[in-house]
Amino acid sequence: MSSLKGETKMTEGEYYLDDGTRIDEDSIPVPPLCQSCAINGKENVACNLTRMDQMDEIQKGEMFCYFAYEPNNLTIDKEALFKEMEEHGS
């Protein structure tokens, strides 16, 4: 007998908000920072959970913060981006 109440089954591509609302993976916004990230598409679950956590900010055009960011282009200054994210968060 399980001691867990209200167990939730999760399948790939399905995400849920704390209130139980299902969020379709395709509806999670992908901010510009993700589009220049080497991780984008590889760490899909971690990326999507981070994007979901900041959905309101993304939709308002505010800065998206993700410190696991790895630029896919050597001309991008990762340290400058992280500094800007840290300043934004304070």
C-alpha positions as CSV (number, residue, x, y, z in Angstrom):
1,M,0.0,0.0,0.0
2,S,1.4,3.4,-1.0
3,S,1.6,6.2,1.5
4,L,1.5,8.8,-1.3
5,K,-1.7,10.6,-1.9
6,G,-2.7,12.0,-5.3
7,E,0.1,10.3,-7.3
8,T,0.6,11.9,-10.7
9,K,1.7,10.0,-13.7
10,M,4.0,12.0,-16.0
11,T,4.9,11.2,-19.6
12,E,7.3,12.8,-21.9
13,G,6.2,16.1,-23.2
14,E,3.6,16.7,-20.4
15,Y,4.2,19.3,-17.7
16,Y,2.0,20.4,-14.9
17,L,1.8,23.6,-12.8
18,D,1.5,23.4,-9.1
19,D,-2.2,23.7,-9.3
20,G,-2.4,20.6,-11.6
21,T,-3.0,22.5,-14.8
22,R,-1.4,20.6,-17.7
23,I,1.0,22.6,-19.9
24,D,1.7,21.3,-23.4
25,E,5.4,21.3,-24.2
26,D,4.8,23.1,-27.5
27,S,3.2,26.0,-25.6
28,I,6.2,26.8,-23.4
29,P,7.8,29.9,-24.8
30,V,11.4,29.7,-26.0
31,P,13.2,33.0,-25.3
32,P,16.0,34.3,-27.5
33,L,18.7,33.2,-25.0
34,C,17.7,29.6,-25.5
35,Q,18.0,29.9,-29.3
36,S,21.7,30.7,-28.9
37,C,22.3,27.9,-26.3
38,A,24.2,24.7,-27.2
39,I,22.1,22.9,-24.6
40,N,18.7,23.8,-26.2
41,G,16.9,20.6,-27.2
42,K,19.4,18.3,-25.4
43,E,18.4,19.0,-21.7
44,N,14.7,19.4,-22.7
45,V,13.1,18.7,-19.3
46,A,15.5,20.9,-17.3
47,C,15.2,23.7,-19.9
48,N,11.4,23.4,-20.1
49,L,11.0,23.5,-16.3
50,T,13.2,26.6,-16.1
51,R,11.2,28.2,-18.9
52,M,7.9,27.3,-17.2
53,D,9.1,28.9,-13.9
54,Q,9.8,32.1,-15.8
55,M,6.8,32.1,-18.2
56,D,5.4,35.3,-17.0
57,E,8.7,37.1,-17.4
58,I,9.3,35.7,-20.8
59,Q,5.8,36.7,-22.0
60,K,6.4,40.2,-20.7
61,G,9.7,40.4,-22.6
62,E,11.7,40.6,-19.3
63,M,15.1,39.0,-18.9
64,F,15.2,35.2,-18.9
65,C,17.8,33.9,-16.4
66,Y,19.3,30.5,-16.9
67,F,22.8,29.9,-15.4
68,A,23.3,26.5,-17.2
69,Y,23.5,28.5,-20.5
70,E,26.2,27.4,-22.9
71,P,26.6,29.6,-25.9
72,N,26.6,27.8,-29.3
73,N,28.7,30.7,-30.7
74,L,32.2,31.6,-29.5
75,T,31.5,35.3,-30.0
76,I,28.9,35.3,-27.2
77,D,30.4,36.6,-24.0
78,K,28.9,34.1,-21.5
79,E,30.5,35.8,-18.4
80,A,28.9,39.2,-19.4
81,L,25.5,37.5,-19.8
82,F,25.8,35.8,-16.4
83,K,26.8,39.2,-14.8
84,E,23.7,40.8,-16.4
85,M,21.5,37.9,-15.1
86,E,22.9,38.3,-11.6
87,E,22.3,42.1,-11.6
88,H,18.8,41.5,-12.9
89,G,18.0,39.0,-10.1
90,S,19.0,41.4,-7.3
